[in-house]
């Protein structure tokens, strides 16, 4: 019997504890256990090598990407890039998506600004954010349930068949750029008709039956822009770069209904004109903001997503903080309603040591510079204990009021309760989005759409 392939979730410094644990939990739930075994990988283990032989997928979770750079720049990134180019798969979620673009543009010009080039360069343009205003490393204040339109699994299966056909028909080892352009023509967001490039993606009547909608959790995540700074890079052009489509890149999801200034608000000065011009397009600009992409890298694939489909609503903190790991569960709300305090309750609910909440809160201060702030959310060690009461619930008005009364910030608690309700209601569709990302990352390794139905 063939041994399951490994799915390695990075847990080194920079990876948020909640992102790591929720990724392990959700991937273990959705991937067929006979084929995949989900585990974790720290920086030391990644740098030592040897993990590539049995690993199918490397996941870089949410958190902060500057610590990723600190530990992996140079040798580590070379190992990751070689792994993907040799036929492996990469999934980057939020910070892991920023990290895998050629350039990070996070809150450019602001106090939390992080702008610079990155080494992996799976996506040739920039990951720019935060797409939702108000981001705060320590709370859910800037988190939102955003609308996405994503490709359907059945459409991905068609893409896989087209890729296999293109590979079988290829005569000789075509240059990588030429192969990427051919794949874009056959299976990307464009369909060539009489030599004309035609947009066939979300928002197009022609593409409507091939795309599905969901809400998803977004907290500081990016959208993806072309190397020239344009966020509208796939809707026009010939698929060869510039202001048109990007060779070897396929759009998996787009944001829907963004505010008019969402694109221009975070544009760095060099890209402000292009972003402002796109923002003037109103609904057109909102439909153009790309939330997830699939990038062909040699014989492998990298999937980058600005949102968090892996983060189930049960992982939200009852008071809306992200530094502590206090899950919003029915038992937590009942205890709060009975007058228990939020912090000791959370530690009891997770089975964590009573001092963990206070320790995490102290660690969260960290300073105001981007490096200090991002380092403050770094993960040194992690314990994989799922929240005790994981069953779904819909918070009532009374429960929300009880939570707000026990928390230091009532408005934040109410915001988090509303966010929980929206995400919980959308969970089946959010699971489908995560299945799409997994299929897009692994279909070149033989994973089929129906293998994710179990």
N, C-alpha and C positions, 0 to 999 in steps of 0.2 A: 504494500500500500504506500502510495506517495505521501511524503511528509508535507504538512501544510507550509506554505510560504509565509515568511514573516512580514508583518506590517509594523514598522518601527515608528513610534511617536516620540519626537525629540523632547527631552525633559530637562535640558541644560538651562543655565542661567538665561533669563529673558522669557522663558516659556511660563505663562501664568499657570498656577496650580490648578485652577478651575478649568482652564482650556485643555490642559493635559488630561485630567481625569474625565472630563466630558467627552473628549475625543476617543479615549480608550473605550469608554462605556458605549458610545453610539456606534463606533466601528465594529466592536465585538457583537453588537446586537444586529447589525445589518449585513455584515459580510458572512458568507457561508463558512462555518467553522472547520469543515472538512478541507477547505482550500487555503484558509488564511488564519494565522495566529497573531493576535494583536498584542504588542508589548511596547516597551519604551527603550530609549537609547539616550545616554548622557553624552556630554561633550567628549569626555575622555574615551568612551567606547567608540564614538564616531571617528575620532582622530586616529585610534589604533587600527582601524580598518578590519577587514575580515567579515563584517556584517553583510557586505554586499552579496555574497554568494547565495544566501538563502532568503534575501529580502526582496519582496516584490514592490513595496511601496514605502517611501519615507515621507512622514508627515511633519511639517513644521507648523506648530499650533499658534494660537494667538498669544499676545503678551507684549513684548517690546523687542525691536529688531537690533538695537545697538549692542546689547549683550551677545546676540547671535554673531555680529561682526567681530566683537572682541575675542571670542573663542574660536571662531571658524574661518576667519579671513585667511587666505593663503591655502594651507594644506587641507583644511577641512572642506572648504568650498570646492577645491579641486577634486576631492574624493566624491562629493555629492554630484558635481557636474558630470564626472566620468561615469558614475553609476547610472545616471539618467540617460546620457548619450549612448551608453552601451545596451540600452533596452529596459532600464528600470523606470519607475514612476515616482513622481513627486506631487504631493498635495500641500499647498500653502494656504492657510486660513488666516485672514486678517494680517497680523504681523508677519506670518509666514509668506503671505502674498506680497506685502511690501518688500520683504527681503529678497524675493526671487525676481523682481523687476530689475531693469537696468539702472533705474534711478528711483530713489525715494523722495517724495515731496509731501511731507507731513506737516500740516499747519505752518506752511512757509511764512516767515515774517512774524510769527507769534512767539510767545514766551516758551511754548513747548516745541517750537519748530525743529524738525529733523529733516535736513535736505542733503542729499549726496548720492554718489554712484554706489552700486552694489556689484559684487563679483559674479553671482550666479548668472544673471542676465538671461533668464529663461524667457521673460517677456521683453521685447526690444525697446519698449517705451518706458513710461514712468507709472508708478503706482502713486496716486495723488489723493490726499484726504486731509482731514476726515470728511467723508461725504455728508455726514450729519453734524451740524454745529453743536457746540457745547460739550465736547469730549472732556472727561475727567478720568484720570487713571484709577482713582480710588472709589468711584461711585458709578451708579447707573444714570447719572444726571444727563449725560449726552447720548444715552442708549435709546434706540427706537425700534419698533417693528416696521421695517421698510417693505414696500411692495417690490417684488421681483417678477420678471417674466423670464423663464428659463426653457431651454430646449428639452423636448421630451425624450425619454429613453429610447423609444422606437426610432426617433430621428437619429440618435447616436448610433444605433445599430446600422442604419443606412450609411452613415458616415464611415463606419468600420468596414462595411462591405466595399464601399467605393475606394477606401485606402488600400484594401487588399487587392482589389482589381487593378488599381494604378501600379502597385508594386509588381504584380504578376506580368503586366504589359510593358514594364519599363525595359528598354533595351540598353544594357550596360549600366555601369554605376554613374548615373547622372549626378552632377554637382548638387550639394545640399540645398543651395538657394533655389535651383531649378526644380528640385523635387518638392520643396515647400510651396512654390508657386503653383505647381500642378495640383497638389493636394488642396490648396485654397480654392482653385477653380472648380475642383470636383465636389468637395465636401464642405466647404466653409459657408459663410453667410452669403456668398454670391453664387448665382447660377448663370453660367454663360449661355446666352441665347443669341445666335447669329453674331457672335463676337462681342456682344454687349454685356457689360457687367450689370447685374440687376440685384438690388437688395432684396433678400428673402428671409428677413429676420423678424424679431419681435416688433409688433406695431404694423407689420405689413399684412394686408388681407391674405396674400398668397401664403404667408408663413403661419397664419394664425392657428391652423390645426396641428402644427408641429411644435407649439410652444405652450407652456402651462404657467399659471401664476401662483404665487404664494406670498405670505408674509415671512420675514426672517429677522433674526436678531442682528442688529448692527450697532457697534460701539467703537467708533474711531476708525472704521474700515475705509479702504480706498475705492476709487474708480480708476480705470486704466486709460491712459492717454498715449497717443502716438509719439514717436521721437520728436516730431515737430511741435508738440504741445497741444495738438488738437484732440478733444475728447470724441469727436465725430469721425473716427478713422475707418469705420467699416461700411458706412452707409453709401459712400460714393467712391469712385475711382476704379482702378483696374485690378486691385488685389496685389499690386506689386510694391506697395510702400507709399511714402509721402503722405498726402492727405487721404489716400484711399485705404484699402485693406492691407493688412500686414502679412507678409508671406509666412506660412506655417503656423498662423495663429487663427483660432476659431473662437467665436463668441459663444459662451455657454449661457450667460444670463445678463440681463440689463435691469437697472433700476427703473422704476415706474413712478411718475408723479413727484419728482424732486422739486423743491422750491426753486423759483427762477434764478436765485443767486447762488445755488449750490455749487455750480461749476466754477464761477469766477471768484467766490469767497476765498478759496484756498490756492488760487493760482499764484505761483512765484512770479516775480516781476517780469522775467524773460518770457513767460507764457501768458501774461495777463491779457494781451490783445486777442490772442487766439481763443482763450477761454471766454472772454467777455463777448466776443462775436458769436460764439456758440450759444452762450446763455441767452442772447437776444432771440434765439430761435424758439423760445417758449416750449410748447409740447414737443417739438422736434428735438430740442436739446435734452429734455428729460428722457426721451426715448433713446437718445444716443449714449447716455452714460453707462459704460460697460461695468458690470459687477463681477463677472467671472469669465475666465478665458482658459482655453486649452492650447498649449504651445508644444509643437513637435520639436524635439531636441535629439538630433541624430536618430537612433532607433527607438528612443524612449519618448515619454510625454510628461509634461508638467502642467498641472491644473492649479490655477490661482483663483481664490475667491475672497471678496472683500467682506463678506458677512459670516455668520456663525451658525450654519445649519446643524452642527453637531451639539450645540449647547441647548439642551432641553430646558423648558421653563423651570423645572424643579431645582435647577442649580442657582436660581436667582436668590440673592440675600434678602431676608425679610425687611431690612431697613434700607436696602438699595446700595450697599457698599460692595466693592469687588475685592478689597484687600482681605477681608475675612471670608471664610467659607461657610456662611450660615445659610443652609438651604431653606427656601420658602416652602414648607410642607404643611399638611393639615395639622399634624401634631404641634408644630411650632406656633401656628396661629391660635390653636386652642389654648396652649399654655400662655400665650401673650394675653389672650382674652381673659384668662383667669388671674392675670396680674403678674406673671413671671417676667423677669428682665430678659431683654433680647440677647445679650452677649453670652451669659451662662447657659441659656437655653440652646443656643446654636451649638456650643461645644458639646452639650449632651446629645443633641439630635444627630450629630455626625459621628459620635464616638471618639471625637478628638480630645486631646488633653485640654483641661480647662484653661490653661494659659495660652493656647494657640491664638485665640481671638485677640487678646491683648498684645501678644508678640507680633502678630501680623499688623495690628494697628500702629504699633511703634515703628515697625519697619517701613510703613507707608509714608512717613514724613519725608525722609530721603533727600530734601533739597529741591530747588526750583529749576535747575538747569536740565536740559533734555537728557543728558547722560545720567545725572543723579536720579531724576524721576524715573527713567526707564529701568535703571538698575534696581530701584526700590521694589519693582514688581517681579524681579528675577526669582526663579525657582532653584533652590539649592537641593532640597530633598523633597520627596513626595510620598505620601501614603495612599494607596489605592483602596480606600474604603468608601463605598457609595453611600449617599445619604440614606438614613434608616427608613424614612417614610417616603418612598418614591412614587406612590400612586398619584395619578393626576387629580387635580381639583380645580374648581372655578371659584376664585375668591368672591365672597358676597360683600355687600356694602358694609355689613357689620364686621366681617373679618378685616376688611381694609381699614375700617375705623379703629379697630383694636390694635392692629399693627402700627398704625400711625401714632396712636397714643403712647406706645411703648418705645418709639424711636425718637432720636434727637431731632430729626428733620421730617416733619409730618408730610410736607409736600413731596419730598423724595420717596417716602414710603408709599404714598398714594400713586405716584408715577410708576413705581416698581410693581405695585399690585395690578395696575392697568396693563402694563407691559406683560406681566405674567399671564393674564387672562388672554391677551391677544395671541401670544406665542403658543399657549396651550391649545387654543382652538385651532391653530394652524398646524399642529404637530404632524398629522399625517402628510400634509403637503410639504412640510419642511423635511421630513424623512425622505420624500421623493426627490427633493433637490439634492440631498446628500447622496442618494443612490446615483443620481445623474453625475455628480462630481466623481464618485468612485468609479463608475463605468467609464467616464471620459479618461480617467487616469490609467485604468487597467485594461481597456478593451484591446489594446495592441498586444497584451500578454494573453489574450484568449478569453477574458471574462465576458460573458454574454449578459444581455439585459435580464433574461429570465432567471439567471443564477442569483439575482438580488431579490427575488420574490419570496424567499423562504421566511 
